[in-house]
Amino acid sequence: MWTPLLKELSLKTNCNFTLIGSKSINAFEEEIKNCKFDFAYVNPVQVWIGYEKQGYMPLARSSVKKVKGIIVVKKDNPIKNLKKLEGATLAFPSPRAIGATLLTQEHLKTLGVNFESKYVKTHSSVYFHVAKGLVKAGGGVKRTLNNQPDYVKNALHIIYTTDGIFPHAFVAHDRVPKNIVHNIQNEWFQIWNEKPDLLSGVPMESPEKPLIEDYKPLKKWILE
């Protein structure tokens, strides 16, 4: 998804980008913590932690899509009320997955629902656990659910969607010279205006320049 955009950015900025994937969300969080990447695409919590702890600054994010979590159950499960999950074991990808874990757990706690958390590393694993009946429900986001094979998607049903918060952002580490960062940021928006098809696969619709203050309210969750 990212390769067409990065190739164009390389041509326009004379920077050579190397795209690196991580094995899991937990591995990615550890790599961000250790400042492995010059640039990264991170969730809202990681935006704030990266800014406060590792020296990352957000450069671009979607202006129209906010992060929302979903809670899914097996399609033949009659549960429609979240309070019916009292005492159940629920699957989540990782403790700090913003939509799939933090938003869904926050709402369950607000309702006073007690549950056991089973962290299974990836969104796909969450859906598999629920589809196979290994847990009663699980947390995810619509985009990753839609990316699952039909036999998994067709076995699940969304019973709740959370409110949205400011979305993931493309961030730069402060070790990268400021003139290069500004050039990349400016060209990013230029590409959006001139060749929007290059961003069609990237989960960032109608990009805008984010303000770090937008993510400050997440500090409460981070401290918890």
Secondary structure as UniProt FT lines:
FT   HELIX           3..13
FT   HELIX           25..33
FT   TURN            34..35
FT   STRAND          39..42
FT   HELIX           44..49
FT   HELIX           50..54
FT   STRAND          56..62
FT   STRAND          70..74
FT   TURN            75..76
FT   HELIX           82..85
FT   TURN            86..87
FT   STRAND          89..92
FT   TURN            95..96
FT   HELIX           98..103
FT   HELIX           104..110
FT   TURN            111..112
FT   STRAND          116..119
FT   HELIX           123..131
FT   TURN            132..133
FT   STRAND          137..140
FT   HELIX           142..146
FT   HELIX           150..153
FT   TURN            154..155
FT   STRAND          156..161
FT   STRAND          169..173
FT   TURN            174..175
FT   HELIX           178..194
FT   HELIX           196..199
FT   TURN            200..201
FT   STRAND          207..208
FT   HELIX           212..218
FT   HELIX           219..223
//
